[in-house]
């Protein structure tokens, strides 16, 4: 049953693309803008390498967004790209992402969501950027079947290039005054380039759940997540993750979500099968006011893989524990402050080459933005990254830059 359910998600990228291609009604309100930013700065270890070289740099980046809003829902397309040219050793580096997300109310009882994302990263640098326009908070995205994992590096070694393509579609159906059934399917493709890069692999996911509203502010339920990771040479991992879930509206601005379950992991590797179990959990606390938003999240799942550079010839599932916090505040009509902190820990589910590998990656960034004209903005961003892994650890990367930004489109 698990394999059959997972096979359904193989078409999810095509489904997500079709969903995102839905034209908005003629009466829909639209918002379109783009921001071009030039910056100069310094990084102490741009590639998170052992004995990495520090360098000054110049950077040119662009962020764009187009959004449709109608009576039935919202569709958002956004993208970010940058080119950073270093003064020594590293040449030029390009990173980017493109995202599409839609949420639609198809009828009084049926809603749906879809998303399609593609990104290219080098040395985990996307995790250390405030990429959206600092003059307004990032557009919220809900409906995703898994805890947010935007820009999360997915390998132990961060010196290479990583590409991620993923898509998900899902629906929510009200079955009565208090009950809601939800289901989703999705797929991801992880691709790597560079010396000693791990093999590429695919992930297919599916979920089905039920939530019951026990009061005006509280909902309880359960969800079963199904996942398959396909590696090279016919090796794979099947994962079932039954969880209990809860949602609380603590006040008009404060909400909380929590989940707890068990990961049932079956790995087929090098013609051997291995079964293991582990605890899973997730939690989120968000406070959103008129001029500020702060959210904290924590989760544990098995949605990543370990690769060849760490003793595994193909692929092995990794337990993944993530924690993050995001802060946004409008200080005045012309000033904003943003901050982001994230941490991810990967740990092997079994002993390989006599060791049980694990690694931890922490990223923090804070930025201040001020409007200095009708369309010009200036600001500063400061960040730090730290990778801890088996063997010699890279030096901490401390980076910062000053920028000038020009805003096109809607003010």
ZATORLO-167396 format. One record per residue (C-alpha): residue number from 1; x negated, y negated, z. Coordinates in steps of 0.02 Angstrom, whole numbers, plus 50000, padded with zeros to 5 digits. Example, Ala and Ser with C-alpha at 12.3 -4.5 7.8 and 13.67 -1.06 7.14 Angstrom:
BEGIN
R pos     u     v     w
R   1 49385 50225 50390
R   2 49316 50053 50357
REM end
This chain:
BEGIN
R pos     u     v     w
R   1 50000 50000 50000
R   2 49857 49882 50042
R   3 49772 49908 49873
R   4 49937 49887 49781
R   5 49972 49725 49872
R   6 49799 49660 49838
R   7 49814 49697 49653
R   8 49956 49572 49644
R   9 49834 49432 49684
R  10 49726 49465 49531
R  11 49842 49354 49430
R  12 49848 49215 49560
R  13 49726 49099 49472
R  14 49835 49101 49317
R  15 49991 49075 49423
R  16 49911 48930 49517
R  17 49860 48851 49352
R  18 50038 48866 49289
R  19 50107 48791 49449
R  20 49989 48643 49442
R  21 50034 48612 49260
R  22 50217 48575 49304
R  23 50259 48402 49240
R  24 50328 48279 49367
R  25 50499 48207 49333
R  26 50506 48043 49239
R  27 50567 47955 49396
R  28 50422 48016 49501
R  29 50309 47888 49583
R  30 50127 47904 49534
R  31 49964 47845 49611
R  32 49801 47840 49514
R  33 49632 47772 49564
R  34 49446 47802 49548
R  35 49295 47742 49646
R  36 49118 47727 49580
R  37 48981 47716 49712
R  38 48796 47675 49701
R  39 48686 47714 49850
R  40 48507 47717 49911
R  41 48452 47825 50055
R  42 48334 47949 50138
R  43 48339 48134 50179
R  44 48213 48227 50289
R  45 48246 48400 50213
R  46 48367 48393 50064
R  47 48363 48580 50023
R  48 48364 48647 50201
R  49 48196 48731 50171
R  50 48058 48787 50288
R  51 47925 48651 50275
R  52 48040 48548 50165
R  53 47982 48378 50105
R  54 48068 48215 50151
R  55 48114 48093 50014
R  56 48203 47933 49975
R  57 48338 47941 49842
R  58 48458 47848 49731
R  59 48635 47913 49709
R  60 48780 47881 49590
R  61 48948 47961 49630
R  62 49131 47953 49577
R  63 49292 48004 49664
R  64 49460 48004 49574
R  65 49638 48048 49621
R  66 49804 48061 49528
R  67 49961 48100 49626
R  68 50143 48127 49579
R  69 50279 48106 49711
R  70 50460 48150 49677
R  71 50615 48196 49774
R  72 50563 48380 49768
R  73 50379 48369 49814
R  74 50203 48308 49784
R  75 50066 48360 49664
R  76 49888 48296 49686
R  77 49736 48312 49573
R  78 49570 48250 49640
R  79 49387 48266 49601
R  80 49215 48213 49660
R  81 49046 48217 49574
R  82 48875 48148 49615
R  83 48699 48141 49547
R  84 48558 48115 49671
R  85 48383 48074 49606
R  86 48243 48100 49732
R  87 48082 48001 49731
R  88 47975 48156 49761
R  89 47977 48345 49737
R  90 48161 48378 49707
R  91 48203 48291 49543
R  92 48391 48267 49519
R  93 48531 48366 49600
R  94 48714 48371 49550
R  95 48860 48429 49659
R  96 49047 48419 49625
R  97 49222 48482 49661
R  98 49391 48476 49572
R  99 49551 48511 49669
R 100 49734 48530 49625
R 101 49872 48552 49753
R 102 50061 48552 49741
R 103 50204 48572 49864
R 104 50381 48583 49797
R 105 50554 48607 49872
R 106 50638 48719 49743
R 107 50805 48728 49835
R 108 50872 48691 50010
R 109 50803 48858 50069
R 110 50651 48891 49956
R 111 50487 48796 49949
R 112 50322 48838 49868
R 113 50141 48782 49861
R 114 49996 48810 49741
R 115 49815 48759 49735
R 116 49670 48780 49615
R 117 49492 48728 49660
R 118 49320 48732 49579
R 119 49159 48671 49659
R 120 48972 48672 49633
R 121 48856 48648 49782
R 122 48669 48647 49817
R 123 48599 48690 49990
R 124 48767 48659 50073
R 125 48762 48473 50037
R 126 48949 48459 50003
R 127 48979 48500 50186
R 128 48881 48342 50232
R 129 48981 48216 50129
R 130 49131 48104 50161
R 131 49183 48121 49981
R 132 49358 48044 49980
R 133 49388 47857 49970
R 134 49344 47790 50144
R 135 49476 47652 50135
R 136 49616 47779 50165
R 137 49634 47948 50250
R 138 49614 48107 50146
R 139 49781 48172 50078
R 140 49841 48311 50194
R 141 49866 48484 50121
R 142 49980 48612 50202
R 143 50047 48782 50156
R 144 49879 48869 50135
R 145 49885 49048 50201
R 146 49714 49039 50282
R 147 49624 48914 50394
R 148 49543 48772 50294
R 149 49371 48812 50227
R 150 49334 48664 50115
R 151 49152 48649 50064
R 152 49098 48789 50180
R 153 48932 48866 50124
R 154 48955 49052 50095
R 155 48778 49125 50105
R 156 48636 49141 50229
R 157 48509 49056 50114
R 158 48559 48879 50068
R 159 48416 48832 49951
R 160 48506 48893 49794
R 161 48661 48838 49698
R 162 48835 48904 49737
R 163 48993 48896 49631
R 164 49165 48934 49700
R 165 49325 48957 49600
R 166 49484 48994 49697
R 167 49672 48983 49678
R 168 49823 49025 49785
R 169 50012 49021 49766
R 170 50143 49050 49900
R 171 50324 49028 49947
R 172 50426 48999 50103
R 173 50608 49055 50113
R 174 50729 49009 50251
R 175 50829 49164 50297
R 176 50944 49078 50420
R 177 50960 48928 50536
R 178 50800 48978 50628
R 179 50707 49109 50525
R 180 50579 49086 50384
R 181 50491 49217 50278
R 182 50328 49169 50190
R 183 50217 49258 50064
R 184 50062 49213 49964
R 185 49931 49284 49847
R 186 49760 49217 49798
R 187 49591 49254 49724
R 188 49414 49183 49739
R 189 49256 49203 49636
R 190 49088 49163 49719
R 191 48939 49138 49601
R 192 48759 49100 49647
R 193 48602 49042 49557
R 194 48421 49023 49610
R 195 48276 49127 49672
R 196 48332 49276 49780
R 197 48514 49227 49762
R 198 48642 49356 49821
R 199 48752 49442 49691
R 200 48916 49360 49642
R 201 49075 49438 49710
R 202 49265 49424 49705
R 203 49394 49409 49844
R 204 49580 49449 49825
R 205 49701 49404 49963
R 206 49885 49422 50002
R 207 49994 49383 50152
R 208 50172 49403 50213
R 209 50242 49331 50373
R 210 50395 49283 50473
R 211 50423 49134 50588
R 212 50567 49105 50708
R 213 50608 48933 50777
R 214 50642 48963 50961
R 215 50670 48779 51000
R 216 50665 48610 50915
R 217 50478 48598 50943
R 218 50418 48779 50950
R 219 50407 48920 50821
R 220 50340 49097 50848
R 221 50306 49232 50721
R 222 50184 49353 50642
R 223 50085 49371 50481
R 224 49992 49513 50398
R 225 49843 49460 50290
R 226 49772 49583 50163
R 227 49603 49558 50081
R 228 49488 49650 49961
R 229 49307 49602 49926
R 230 49234 49676 49767
R 231 49044 49685 49754
R 232 48929 49753 49620
R 233 48901 49939 49587
R 234 49080 49984 49637
R 235 49057 49935 49819
R 236 49203 49853 49909
R 237 49285 49808 50074
R 238 49470 49817 50118
R 239 49533 49714 50264
R 240 49702 49709 50351
R 241 49730 49573 50480
R 242 49897 49577 50575
R 243 49918 49422 50682
R 244 50043 49338 50797
R 245 50067 49152 50768
R 246 50139 49001 50857
R 247 50173 48821 50807
R 248 50207 48681 50931
R 249 50261 48501 50903
R 250 50195 48425 51064
R 251 50249 48247 51024
R 252 50297 48139 50877
R 253 50114 48129 50825
R 254 50034 48283 50905
R 255 50051 48460 50836
R 256 49965 48626 50874
R 257 49952 48797 50792
R 258 49878 48958 50859
R 259 49855 49136 50800
R 260 49777 49297 50866
R 261 49757 49468 50788
R 262 49642 49611 50743
R 263 49534 49639 50588
R 264 49542 49818 50522
R 265 49391 49832 50407
R 266 49352 49975 50287
R 267 49186 49961 50194
R 268 49126 50069 50050
R 269 48940 50039 50022
R 270 48803 50149 49948
R 271 48926 50296 49935
R 272 48962 50285 50122
R 273 49121 50230 50208
R 274 49126 50135 50372
R 275 49275 50080 50476
R 276 49267 49945 50608
R 277 49380 49826 50703
R 278 49358 49649 50769
R 279 49464 49514 50848
R 280 49531 49373 50739
R 281 49599 49206 50796
R 282 49640 49032 50735
R 283 49692 48868 50812
R 284 49724 48689 50759
R 285 49765 48530 50853
R 286 49806 48370 50757
R 287 49857 48197 50811
R 288 49912 48079 50672
R 289 49959 47899 50705
R 290 49994 47749 50595
R 291 49809 47701 50584
R 292 49715 47856 50636
R 293 49705 48044 50623
R 294 49602 48171 50719
R 295 49608 48359 50693
R 296 49512 48504 50770
R 297 49512 48682 50704
R 298 49437 48849 50751
R 299 49454 49017 50664
R 300 49377 49190 50650
R 301 49402 49301 50498
R 302 49304 49412 50379
R 303 49311 49308 50223
R 304 49127 49298 50176
R 305 48988 49415 50122
R 306 48804 49443 50159
R 307 48688 49464 50011
R 308 48527 49542 49949
R 309 48399 49423 50028
R 310 48440 49493 50200
R 311 48414 49680 50176
R 312 48575 49724 50086
R 313 48555 49777 49905
R 314 48731 49725 49851
R 315 48855 49654 49974
R 316 48921 49676 50150
R 317 49068 49594 50236
R 318 49027 49464 50367
R 319 49130 49409 50516
R 320 49150 49222 50497
R 321 49182 49104 50642
R 322 49214 48922 50599
R 323 49246 48765 50701
R 324 49276 48590 50635
R 325 49337 48418 50685
R 326 49385 48271 50574
R 327 49416 48092 50628
R 328 49483 47942 50533
R 329 49527 47770 50599
R 330 49572 47605 50518
R 331 49481 47477 50625
R 332 49556 47325 50537
R 333 49636 47279 50372
R 334 49463 47289 50291
R 335 49366 47416 50397
R 336 49377 47604 50421
R 337 49278 47735 50515
R 338 49265 47920 50472
R 339 49175 48067 50552
R 340 49166 48254 50521
R 341 49086 48396 50618
R 342 49085 48578 50561
R 343 49000 48739 50615
R 344 49004 48912 50536
R 345 48929 49073 50601
R 346 48912 49230 50496
R 347 48878 49397 50580
R 348 48862 49570 50503
R 349 48991 49704 50542
R 350 48858 49842 50547
R 351 48672 49868 50570
R 352 48568 49849 50409
R 353 48381 49887 50403
R 354 48381 49906 50592
R 355 48459 49736 50624
R 356 48630 49656 50637
R 357 48605 49494 50544
R 358 48685 49330 50594
R 359 48662 49147 50552
R 360 48736 48980 50605
R 361 48754 48820 50504
R 362 48804 48653 50583
R 363 48843 48493 50488
R 364 48891 48320 50553
R 365 48921 48156 50463
R 366 48991 47985 50508
R 367 49030 47839 50394
R 368 49082 47656 50408
R 369 49166 47565 50262
R 370 49209 47380 50239
R 371 49295 47288 50099
R 372 49198 47134 50042
R 373 49308 47080 49896
R 374 49466 47125 49804
R 375 49388 47285 49734
R 376 49214 47296 49809
R 377 49170 47392 49967
R 378 49008 47423 50058
R 379 48961 47542 50196
R 380 48840 47664 50276
R 381 48843 47852 50302
R 382 48731 47953 50419
R 383 48725 48143 50427
R 384 48629 48290 50497
R 385 48623 48477 50456
R 386 48545 48624 50547
R 387 48527 48805 50489
R 388 48481 48944 50612
R 389 48446 49116 50539
R 390 48334 49270 50559
R 391 48150 49226 50543
R 392 48081 49050 50528
R 393 48215 48917 50535
R 394 48215 48766 50418
R 395 48189 48594 50493
R 396 48341 48489 50531
R 397 48396 48379 50387
R 398 48433 48201 50444
R 399 48499 48091 50305
R 400 48579 47922 50279
R 401 48619 47798 50143
R 402 48688 47624 50109
R 403 48812 47604 49969
R 404 48912 47483 49862
R 405 49078 47546 49793
R 406 49195 47479 49659
R 407 49379 47530 49659
R 408 49479 47554 49498
R 409 49668 47572 49493
R 410 49795 47555 49632
R 411 49741 47451 49782
REM end
